[in-house]
Amino acid sequence: MDPIIALEVDGLVAHLTLNRPDASNALDRDMARALADAVGDISSMPDVGAVLLTGAGRRFCGGGDLKAMMSAADKLHYVNRLATELDDAFRALADLEVPVVAAVHGAVAGAGLSLMLSCDVVVAAEGTSFVPAYPGVGLTPDCGLSWLLPRAVGQQRALSFLLTNERIGEEVALAWGLVAEVSTLDGLPTRGLERAQALADGPTWALGQTKSLVRRSWSETREQAGRAEASIVTAATKHPDAVTLMSRFTDR
């Protein structure tokens, strides 16, 4: 049986694939645990310089698995554990010390939006739709979406999007700042890998620290952010990558 979260490492890039294509890669507790395990495996791989996240089949991710929720013997317990375990896995993904690229296609819904926004660079295929989905089934955002979304698109857009259950396409997502780039559907696998490979080929320690600075800045004061930057850029100057690159620059 194929794993529900596939992990393959090719050179410097770790490729994570949501692998429940027949269920639109809907997220259940097994997926949450498998994702957490895969992210943990990546965190212990010193040679990995970037991660590429994709979804198998016609859609990137249809959100939480409603069938699994409704069939659980204790629905309230299941939903609470699912939301908590997914949130833990998504935060672990965001906390990886290397950049994470998401290549999304088809549809990104519900908790799939939280997963996407836990990545650092998002490439979307033409024809991709983005929808909150929660109002359609009488539920509320989970997995950090109420925190991530307004930081990506602003409070007014986030509230309108979430409250009206608006469905938007890739061009609006690009204009809003939900995604960084739009690709053709056929070219998405190549473009996603190109973005991940370019990051993996770069000064990975510095790039990892950069993503960390940006992500944690939301919970810091301006002074705390500045002090953190000063500390990390000082450490960066003695890192082998910086020593080599700065020498090349000054030797021109």
Protein Blocks (a to p, Z undefined) as FASTA:
>chain_A
ZZfbdcddehjaccddddbfknoopacfklmmmmmmmmmmmmmmmkbgbdcdddehjbfb
gcjafklmmmpmblmlmmmmmmmmmmmmmmmmmmpcbdcddddehiaehjlmmmmmmpmb
dcddehiacdeklmmnopaceehlmmmmmmmnojklmmmmmmnopacdfklmmmnopamb
dcdfklmmmmmmmmmmmmmmmcfklmmmmmmmmmmmmmpcfklmmmmmmmmmmmmmmgmk
lmmmmmmmmmZZ
